[in-house]
Amino acid sequence: MIGVDALVVVAMADEAEPFMAHAQVNGPATQVGGSVRRLLTLADRTVLLVRSGIGLVNAACAASSALAMFRPSVLVSAGSAGGLGDKIRVGDVVVADQTVYSCADTTGFGYALGQVPGMPERYTCDPRLSAAAAAAGTRDIPTRTGLSVSSDSFVTATIAEHVRTHFPNALSADMETTALAQVAHLFDVPFVSVRGISDLCGPAAGYDHATHVDDASERAAAIVVEMLTQLTDD
């Protein structure tokens, strides 16, 4: 079994490219199910980069199979996200301290909104990882720490209104992070989410995302690499 220090999961090729550009060693691509894996050397660490495909199930399947095979020390959700918080701007990087499903509702059985039965109300990211990622921010790449929400919907203006009403503290929304957090919880692996903001979940969210996904993903990757460097230096 190859020793892996970190498993980094992204959804799309645009989100994977910056990690390959940062890598000192870039291994060949291997397809496993619907996901694509590459072994990289980043910040003197062995990193398994997995492109899962978009959505909660794709993310969970890709991460579960990789965790079962490689047993990495940490799991990172990276890539792009939509901004929800009042002070969030395109170009910011949101480091999650907690994450929750915006689409889960079993409140009729006494569970909290967003909670999957049998799972925590919210998934708490590893404090050490969150702190290291937040500290990696710069004037050019500001980091914001807070709640991230996930669902199988791309959050546009109509959906954002509902999410902001029920999760007023949410800073960002994406389609994979909470599923990855749940997998990390089940495998007992430290987890963090680092997502660059590509749009503000408004009427032009689709256009804005397409315009800024490359830059947002590059910013998130830069923070993840610096986070790994800090952890290596500890």
Secondary structure, 3 states (H helix, E strand, C coil): CCCCCEEEEECCHHHHHHHHHHCCEECCCEEECCEEEEEEEECCEEEEEEECCCCHHHHHHHHHHHHHHHCCCEEEEEEEEEECCCCCCCCCEEEEEEEEECCCCCHHHCCCCCCCCCCCCCEECCHHHHHHHHHCCCCCCCEEEEEEEECCCCCCHHHHHHHHHHCCCEEEEECCHHHHHHHHHHHCCCEEEEEEEEECCCCCHHHHHHHHHHHHHHHHHHHHHHHHHHHHHC
